[in-house]
Amino acid sequence: MPQSVSSVEASKSFGRISRQALATPITITHHGHDSLVLMSAVEYQRLKSRDREILALHDFTEDDRTAIAASRAPAEAAKFDDELRYS
């Protein structure tokens, strides 16, 4: 289970918290809401190496574009519709 600490606790115990974050990412909360994640540089680089490559329309063949246009997301994907909305 991901560990979580308040921003006050993170500030007061940064040394201990940062050592723990070397083993597993720690979520830092502010006023009860997730605010930051503290993780090792190795874990950060691992995640960054998995960034998606951005492709332009000209990178796809006509067959690719036709297949994409005909595709439909499964009904289960609707649960992600609000994922990119910021509050």
N, C-alpha and C positions, 0 to 999 in steps of 0.2 A: 504494500500500500504506500503511495507517495507520502512523504513527510511534509508537514506544513508548520510554519512558524509565523508569528506576527512580526511586523516590521520593527516593533519595539524590541522584541526578543532578539531578532537578527542583529539589530544595532548594538545591543548590550553584549551579545555573545558571538560576535562575528568570527572570531578565531575558531571556536568550537563548531559553529554552524558551517563555516567554510570547509573545515576538515571533513565533516559529515557529507558535504556535497561532493567531495571527491569520490565517494562510493556510490551515492545515489542522489539524483536531483532533489532539491528542496524548494517547495513553493513558499514564497513569502507573501503574507496577506497584509492588507492595509484596510483598516476599518471593516474587517471580516470578509473582504473580497480578495480573490487571487490577484496579485499585482505583478510579481516577478518570479522568475525561477532561477535559482542558483545551481550551477552544475559545473563539473570539471571541464577544463579546456579540451580534453580528449573527447568527452561525450559531445561537446558543442561541435567540434570539428567533424565527428562521425555524422552528426545530424546534418551539418552544412554540406557534407559530401553527397548527401542524398537529395539535395535540392533538385527540383525538376528543371529539365532543359526546356527552354521556350522555343517553340517552333512557329514559323510564319506560314501563311497559307501556301506560299510557293514551295514549301518543303514537302508538301503532300502531293501524291499523284491524283489524277482525276478519279480513279477507282477509290482511293482513300477518302476523298471528299464526298463521293456518293455514299459510301458506307457510313460515314459519320453523319451525314444528313438524314439517313434512313434509321439511324439508331435511336433507341428510346431508353431512358434510365428506368431501372426497375422501381416498382412502387416503394420498396424499402428505402430508397434514396431520398424520399421526401423528408425524412427526419433531419436531413442536412440542409434544408432550404434556408434556415435562419442562421446558419453557421457563420456567415460573413457579415452579418448585421452587427454594428457596434452600438452599444448603449451609451 
